[in-house]
Amino acid sequence: MKKTLQIVALVLALGIMVSWAALGANRGWTKTSREVRQLDEVTGIEGITNVSTFLPGVDFLGAGLLAAAGLASVSLFFRKPNNKLRTKQTA
C-alpha cells in the first residue's frame, strides 16, 4: 500500500506538471478567457476580442502538487510489512 501511494503521488505530480505546461504554463492565476487582437478586414482597424479558453495558472499547479504531496505524506503512515517469522526463544 505504501509503495502504491508513492507511485500514485509521483504520477499525479508528473501529470499535473505536464498538463500545466501543455495547456499554456501561465505563470499568473488561472484564466478562463484570453484577449486576441484581430484586424478588421474592411477598415483595417485592429480590435481586441475575448476568446473563451482555459489557461491553468500557478494556483492549478500548486493545488495539484499539494495533493501529490498529501498522498506521499499519507504513505509514510504505513509500515513496511515484516515477513520474517518470529520465533519464541526458550531458555
C-alpha positions, 0 to 999 in steps of 0.5 A: 500500500505504501509503495502504491501511494508513492507511485500514485503521488509521483504520477499525479505530480508528473501529470499535473506538471505536464498538463500545466505546461501543455495547456499554456504554463501561465505563470499568473492565476488561472484564466478562463478567457484570453484577449486576441487582437484581430484586424478588421478586414474592411477598415483595417482597424485592429480590435481586441476580442475575448476568446473563451479558453482555459489557461491553468495558472500557478494556483492549478499547479500548486493545488495539484502538487499539494495533493501529490504531496498529501498522498506521499505524506499519507504513505509514510503512515504505513509500515513496511510489512515484516515477513520474517517469522518470529520465533519464541526463544526458550531458555 
